[in-house]
Amino acid sequence: MTGRGSTSYWRKVRYRGPDHPVVGAYVRPKLDVIEEVLPLRGLDVLDVGCGPGLFSKHIAARGANVVGIDASAAMIERALREGVRAEVGDAENLRFGDGEFDVAFEANVLHHAADPLKVVREMARVSRMAVAIVEPNRLNPVMFWFSLLVGAERGGLRSSRRNLVRQLAAAGLHVELFETTGMISQNNTPEFLVPALRRFDFNFPLGEYHVAVALKRGAAK
């Protein structure tokens, strides 16, 4: 992770593992949305800000070749224990070459970044085909109050469809898909609520998360 938020804050966050039922219910619908236009099987994917490998492991389970990077060595250690290929790295200065991956993916990184546009531009640079993002929706009441009350999450107050589309376009990308969906949070949703909250896994303005796929100019769909 890079940008906003103190180290002590991130140490206090209790991350569930990729195999936790709530995490699966949070991750899988978003990957389903992405795969509407970008089938992942066989693709080389860079997971920027991979944390403990929540998305990385599920993306790999869909047949992609995944490498994760995160600024936190502790998070990388957890990802490695989950069987994820991962290394310490800076989202604003990726060490990889131009077009080294088919897809660059991130979840919940941009609203923490000191310079989110720089992160998007780096993701666009290292990808051949597309950039895929998952970010909170500031119009969702839960996300709004969470962003307002938790200093390290304050960047979520600027996490809007308009701002995200603008950043993707400024990086030279064409937004092919943009949906707002879900009411399940990876760390905070009680497991017993998952069956009821799955009903919100569709595109609606007050969903908790924005999901977007943006193609490189000239890339085939």
N, C-alpha and C positions, 0 to 999 in steps of 0.2 A: 504494500500500500504506500501511497505517496501523497504528500500535501497535508491537508487538515487533519487534526487529531493528534493528541499526544500519545507517546509510546505507552504510558500508563493506561490510557483508555483502551488501547487494543489488547493489552495484557488482560484486562478485566473481561473482555468479551468471551463468552463461553460458546465456542463454535461446536455445533453438532457435526458429526462425521458424514461423509457422502452417503453412507448406507443407512442413515437414520430415516425412518419412514416419513417424517415431516420434510426433510431435505429432499427426498425423492419426489414428494408431492409438490414441492416448490420448484425444483429444477426441471422435471420432465415436461410439463406443459410449455415451458418457455423454449425448450429445445424443439418441441413439436412445432411451435410457431416458426422458428428459424428454418426448420426443414421443409416448410411449405414452399420455400423458394431456394433453399440451399441444402440439399442432401449432404450429410456429413461423411458418409462411408467413403473411406479411401482418401480423404483429404488430410493435408498437413495443417494442423491448427495450433496457433499460439494463444494460450490463455493468459492474458495480461492481468496481473493482480489476482493470481489463482487462489490465494489464501490456502486453506487446508485441502484444496483439490475438489471442492464440492462439484463444480461444473466439469472440471477436467476429467474426473473419473466417469461421469455419465456420458460425456462426449466420446471418450475412448470406448465405452460400451456400445456406442453406435457405429463403431468401425473406423473412427478417425485416428490418425496418429497425432498425439497431443504432447506439447511441451508447455509447461507452466512457468511463469516467472512471478516473483513477488519480492517486495523490498524487505520483508520480514524473514530472517533466517529461521525463526521459530515456526512460522507458517510453512516454510519450505520443508522443514523436518517432518511436520505432520503430513504434508502432501506425499513426501517420499515414503512414509510408512503406509500410506494408502495405495502404494504402487504406481503413483503418478511420476512421470519424468518431469522434474522441476528444478529450478535453480534461482538463486538470488539475482534480482535485476531491477532496473529503474524504468518504470513505464514511460517516463518522459525522454529517456535516452536508451532506446533498445539497442542491444549489442549486435543484433542480427542484420544480415545484408538485405538489400532491396529485393522484394519479392521472394523472400526465403520460404514463406508459408503460403498456402492457398488462402487461408482465412485467419484474421486476427480477431479474437473474441475478448470481451471484457464484461464483467458483471459487478456493478456497485463500486467502480473505481473512479469514474469521471467526477462524481459529485464530491469526492475526497481530494481530487488532484489540485495542486496549486495552479496548474495551467492545463485545463482539460483539453483545449484545442491542440496543444502540443502533443498530448497523449494520442488523440485521434489521428493527428498527422503522422505520428510514428507508426501507429497501427496500419494506416493506409500505406505507408512506405514499405513495410515488411511483408505486406500481403499481395498476392497475385490477383485474387479474385474479389474478395469482399471483406468487409468489417461487420461484425455482429456485436450488438451491445444490449445489455440489460441494466436499466437504471430506474430508481424510484420515481413515482409520479407525485409531484407536489400537490396535485389536486385531490389525492386520496386523503381523507381525514386522518387516518392513522399515521400515514407518512408525514403529513403536514405537522402534526403535533410532535412526533418523534424528532423531526428535523429542527423544530423550533426549540424544544426543551433540551436536546443533547448537543452540546457545543461542537463535538467532533462530527456530527451529522448535519450541521447547519447548511452545508452546500446543497443538501436536498431541496432547500427552498427555491433553488434556481433550476431544479431538474424538471423542465417542462418539455413537451413535444416540440414547441417552437425553438427553444434553445438547442436541443439535441439535433434537430434537423439542420439548423444553421451551422452547427459545428461540423457535422458530417459533410455538408455541402462545401464548407470552407476548406475541408481537407481534400476536395476534388472528387468526392464520392456522390453517387446517385442513390437516393433512398428508394429501394425497391419494395420494402415492406416496413410498416410501422403499426404496431398494435399496443394497446394498453390493456393489461389483463391481470387476473389473479387477486387473491386475498390471503395468500399463505406466505408467512415470513419464515425464513430459514431457521432463525434462532428463537423467535419469540412466540410462535404459534403453538399452543398446546396440542398434543397429538390427538386428543379426543375430538377436537374441532375439525380435523382434516376432512372427514367425509362430507360435512356440511359445506365447508369452504370450497371444496372442489367444484361446486356448482357455479363458482365465479370464474372459472377458467375459460373465459371468452372475452372478446374484444369489447370493452365498454370504458367510457371516459374516466370513471372513478376507480379503475383497477389500481392495484398497488404498484405495478411495474410497467414501464415502457420497454418494449422489445423491438429492435430495429435491425434490419439487414440493409447495408448500403454497398453497392457494387462499385468496383473500380471502373473508370470510364473505359468503355470498349470491352469489358468482360462479358462473356456469354452468361445468360441466365441458367 
